[in-house]
Amino acid sequence: MDAALIVATDPGAHLPADTVKHLKKIPTVYLEPHKNPTTEWATVVIPVAQAGVAASGTYYRMDNVPLRVKKIVDSGHLSDEEILIKLKEKIIHAQDY
């Protein structure tokens, strides 16, 4: 693995130690609204709106039932989805050169 883009999870707290050790050795871009173990070592941390609080979206219960949630506050940050769309656009545009 050459690089990692991590969204909506905290591998520093939830993945096996060997996996985290490898991630620490490669460039890592992390989309996250809160400080946590992964924000301490990620190469780039992009703050995002907290889903279900500062960003609308769909949550899935453990039994795979979707629950639509509405934004209730404005954090001033873009959502994960908005950031990923912007990154995709930048990559596509860079390939035009």
N, C-alpha and C positions, 0 to 999 in steps of 0.2 A: 504494500500500500504506500503510495507516494504522498498523499495528503488526505485529510478527512474534513468533511462538513458535517457538523453535529447539530441536530435540531430536535427540540422537544424531549430531551433526555439528559441525564447527568451520568455519563459513563464513569466519572471519577468516583462516584458513590455506589454504582450498581454493577459494573462489569468486573470480571476477574482481574486480579492484580497484573498478570502478564499482559493482558490486553491494554490496560491503562499504561503500563510501562512502554509498550510499543507506540501508543498514541502520543505519548510525551516526546517521542523522538522525531515525529514528523510534523510538518505544518498542519495546524488544526484551526479551522474557523468554527466558532461556536455561537449560535443564536440562542440567547437566553435572557429572561427578564430579571433573574435573581443571582446574587453572588452564591456560589456553591463550590464544592471541591474541584470541578472541572474549570471554572473560571480562573482558578489560581494558576493553571499551567497551559491553558489554550493559547495559541499564538495570537489569534485575533478573537476578541469577544465583541459581538454586535448586540447591543441591548435591543430588545423587542418588546412590544406590548404584551402584557400577560393575557393569555387566551381566557375567554370567559369573564374577564374583568375589564380590560382595556382593548379587547379585540373580539369581534363576533366570530363565531365558528361553530363547528360541530364536535361534540364530545361523543365518545362511544363508551357505554357501560361495559362492565366485564362480560355481560352476556351478549355483547355486540349490538345493542340497541342504540341507535343514534339519538343524541339529544342536541337540539339547536340552542345555542346560547347567544345572547345579545350583549353588545358592549355597554357597560354601565358607567365607566369613567374614561377620561381622556388622559393618557400618560405622556403624550407627546412623542411616542415611539411608533414606528411602523409595526405591523404584524409580521409573523414568520412568513406568511404567504406573500405579503407585499415585498419583503426583503428578497425572497427567493425569486420572484418575478423580475425584480430589478437586476439581480445577479445574472439570471438567464439572459436578459436583454443585453447586458454588458458583454457577456461571453459571445453571444451571436454577433454583436456589432464588432467585436475585436477580430472575429474570424473573417470579416469583410475586408480587412486590410491586407 
